[in-house]
Amino acid sequence: MVACDTAERQHTAGLIERIDRTGPALDAVFHAAGTNQVLPLDELTLAGLAEVAAAKAAGAANLHELTAERELTAFVLFSSGAAIWGSGQQAGYAAANAFLDGLAEHRRGRGLAAASVSWGLWGGGGMGQGEGGDRLQRLGLREMAPERAIESLAGIVDRPNATGTLTVADLDWARFAPVFTLHRPSALIGDLPEVRQALDADASARDGQDGPAHGTAQGGALGQQLHGLTPADQERMLTELIRAEAAAVLGHSSADEVEADRAFKDLGFDSLTAVELRNRLNTATGMKLPATLVFDYPTPELLADHVRTVMSPDEGTGSPSIINEIEQLQSALSAVAGDCELRDDVTRLLRGMLSNWIGTQRADEPASTDIEFQSATPDEVFSFLDQELGLPRSTPQTN
Ligand SMILES: NC(=O)c1ccc[n+]([C@@H]2O[C@H](COP(=O)([O-])OP(=O)(O)OC[C@H]3O[C@@H](n4cnc5c(N)ncnc54)[C@H](OP(=O)(O)O)[C@@H]3O)[C@@H](O)[C@H]2O)c1
């Protein structure tokens, strides 16, 4: 073992001379040196980029140039998934790793041994630990046991004619795919069956999002808390909930750090945290909200207004909930067989309901249709309902 700064050409040249002097003959090169850097792109300086590129790209270039005339059985470069799918706040690191992938192609084009392995997340220590690693795990990268990763590496090195660049990662697609495709579909992963399955599941979970939904225990409890409050109080309660969940997602200790009228984007939300907030709100409200939530309703206040309208529609200006329920009733009635023995009872109940409803009509609002309820046929009643509610005409029923 010899200490060597591979970014320094003289150091690397000295190392190779030493191996030549002492033997055994240099047969394979594994380049695993690297430094990570977590930094927003607009804070990345040229000096910072040079620093993160040195160990990776300069080291690889030195090793390549200094061994190009030799017959090596393996020239393996440790690259990263950051170069394959891009990794937020790792622009310099991603670029340095992409250089390794390019170098492997370049070497293979010249008939030289080369494999660049873009790793996912390693367990067991190293640069995948700590805050950066935690974020990758939230994104859906599972830690790979070093033994498994080394096994894959052996498989790659033992097949020198296989592709020169390869990604080895353990991904939880249900987490990774919705975040990665939040803004646009991905040609890179879109055709993988696991990704299609994950995205289909995410999309079908959103179906019916516009109805009041208390599909979780927490959602049911919240619905009850909202019940009976004024719209203003409901909105206040939901704004507090959203601020608290947003603070938890962003790692703040208090909801005070999330201003109600500040844009989620300015609060620091990105694709990962947007999906995480959506998931937390789905649990808290029982709703099935889309992952683009924080972009569709860009501040906690606006989002609270949307959630309130969906959760307690009767309290707002419109009343979509009652319309939904009548539509459901209508389709249930359509399914009742013409000779069903309950038919007369159902008709009587509907007539009674309609009479009551008309009776509660606002005094200044004349009934829009003349209809004799006691003697009306079911078709006339349905037709009246359609007209009153502005629905498309239902299929006439025969009695
Ligand atoms: N761990 C992961 O999850 C992961 C994922 C994808 C890719 N990778 C890649 O796999 C490789 C190994 O990762 P790791 O987790 O073992 O990283 P690590 O624990 O941070 O080790 C990196 C090593 O590179 C050495 N190094 C840095 N600059 C050097 C230079 N100029 N010359 C010679 N050595 C230098 C460091 O030496 P000093 O300690 O003396 O600075 C350190 O021993 C890296 O290239 C990394 O980019 C790792």
The ligand as an SDF file (V2000), in Angstrom:
LIG
                    3D

 48 52  0  0  0  0  0  0  0  0999 V2000
  -19.9990    4.8940   -1.4250 N   0  0  0  0  0  0  0  0  0  0  0  0
  -20.9430    4.9740   -2.3500 C   0  0  0  0  0  0  0  0  0  0  0  0
  -22.1320    4.7840   -2.0700 O   0  0  0  0  0  0  0  0  0  0  0  0
  -20.5500    5.2960   -3.7670 C   0  0  0  0  0  0  0  0  0  0  0  0
  -21.5730    5.4290   -4.7050 C   0  0  0  0  0  0  0  0  0  0  0  0
  -21.2400    5.7170   -6.0050 C   0  0  0  0  0  0  0  0  0  0  0  0
  -19.9120    5.8410   -6.3600 C   0  0  0  0  0  0  0  0  0  0  0  0
  -18.9360    5.7050   -5.4310 N   0  0  0  0  0  0  0  0  0  0  0  0
  -17.5360    5.8730   -5.8460 C   0  0  0  0  0  0  0  0  0  0  0  0
  -16.7540    4.8170   -5.3470 O   0  0  0  0  0  0  0  0  0  0  0  0
  -15.4680    5.2870   -4.9860 C   0  0  0  0  0  0  0  0  0  0  0  0
  -15.1670    4.8960   -3.5510 C   0  0  0  0  0  0  0  0  0  0  0  0
  -16.1560    5.4500   -2.6990 O   0  0  0  0  0  0  0  0  0  0  0  0
  -16.0850    5.3820   -1.1330 P   0  0  0  0  0  0  0  0  0  0  0  0
  -17.4240    5.3450   -0.6010 O   0  0  0  0  0  0  0  0  0  0  0  0
  -15.1130    4.3370   -0.7370 O   0  0  0  0  0  0  0  0  0  0  0  0
  -15.4670    6.8150   -0.8480 O   0  0  0  0  0  0  0  0  0  0  0  0
  -14.6000    7.3310    0.3660 P   0  0  0  0  0  0  0  0  0  0  0  0
  -14.7890    6.4980    1.5600 O   0  0  0  0  0  0  0  0  0  0  0  0
  -14.8280    8.7920    0.4510 O   0  0  0  0  0  0  0  0  0  0  0  0
  -13.1590    7.0620   -0.1760 O   0  0  0  0  0  0  0  0  0  0  0  0
  -12.6190    7.7850   -1.2340 C   0  0  0  0  0  0  0  0  0  0  0  0
  -11.1320    7.5680   -1.2150 C   0  0  0  0  0  0  0  0  0  0  0  0
  -10.5780    8.3200   -2.3000 O   0  0  0  0  0  0  0  0  0  0  0  0
   -9.3560    8.8290   -1.8160 C   0  0  0  0  0  0  0  0  0  0  0  0
   -8.9430    9.9900   -2.5930 N   0  0  0  0  0  0  0  0  0  0  0  0
   -9.5730   11.1780   -2.7280 C   0  0  0  0  0  0  0  0  0  0  0  0
   -8.8540   11.9800   -3.5260 N   0  0  0  0  0  0  0  0  0  0  0  0
   -7.7500   11.2810   -3.9160 C   0  0  0  0  0  0  0  0  0  0  0  0
   -6.6520   11.5630   -4.7370 C   0  0  0  0  0  0  0  0  0  0  0  0
   -6.5090   12.7460   -5.3480 N   0  0  0  0  0  0  0  0  0  0  0  0
   -5.7030   10.6120   -4.8890 N   0  0  0  0  0  0  0  0  0  0  0  0
   -5.8240    9.4230   -4.2830 C   0  0  0  0  0  0  0  0  0  0  0  0
   -6.8560    9.0930   -3.4900 N   0  0  0  0  0  0  0  0  0  0  0  0
   -7.8000   10.0190   -3.2960 C   0  0  0  0  0  0  0  0  0  0  0  0
   -9.6280    9.1930   -0.3910 C   0  0  0  0  0  0  0  0  0  0  0  0
   -8.4190    9.2680    0.2860 O   0  0  0  0  0  0  0  0  0  0  0  0
   -8.3040   10.1910    1.5880 P   0  0  0  0  0  0  0  0  0  0  0  0
   -9.1900    9.6040    2.5950 O   0  0  0  0  0  0  0  0  0  0  0  0
   -6.8440   10.1100    1.9110 O   0  0  0  0  0  0  0  0  0  0  0  0
   -8.7430   11.5360    1.1550 O   0  0  0  0  0  0  0  0  0  0  0  0
  -10.4770    8.0390    0.0700 C   0  0  0  0  0  0  0  0  0  0  0  0
   -9.6640    7.0020    0.5710 O   0  0  0  0  0  0  0  0  0  0  0  0
  -15.4820    6.7850   -5.1970 C   0  0  0  0  0  0  0  0  0  0  0  0
  -14.8780    7.0660   -6.4290 O   0  0  0  0  0  0  0  0  0  0  0  0
  -16.9300    7.1240   -5.2610 C   0  0  0  0  0  0  0  0  0  0  0  0
  -17.1670    8.2590   -6.0840 O   0  0  0  0  0  0  0  0  0  0  0  0
  -19.2250    5.4250   -4.1410 C   0  0  0  0  0  0  0  0  0  0  0  0
  1  2  1  0
  2  3  2  0
  2  4  1  0
  4  5  1  0
  4 48  2  0
  5  6  2  0
  6  7  1  0
  7  8  2  0
  8  9  1  0
  8 48  1  0
  9 10  1  0
  9 46  1  0
 10 11  1  0
 11 12  1  0
 11 44  1  0
 12 13  1  0
 13 14  1  0
 14 15  2  0
 14 16  1  0
 14 17  1  0
 17 18  1  0
 18 19  2  0
 18 20  1  0
 18 21  1  0
 21 22  1  0
 22 23  1  0
 23 24  1  0
 23 42  1  0
 24 25  1  0
 25 26  1  0
 25 36  1  0
 26 27  1  0
 26 35  1  0
 27 28  2  0
 28 29  1  0
 29 30  1  0
 29 35  2  0
 30 31  1  0
 30 32  2  0
 32 33  1  0
 33 34  2  0
 34 35  1  0
 36 37  1  0
 36 42  1  0
 37 38  1  0
 38 39  2  0
 38 40  1  0
 38 41  1  0
 42 43  1  0
 44 45  1  0
 44 46  1  0
 46 47  1  0
M  CHG  2   8   1  16  -1
M  END
$$$$
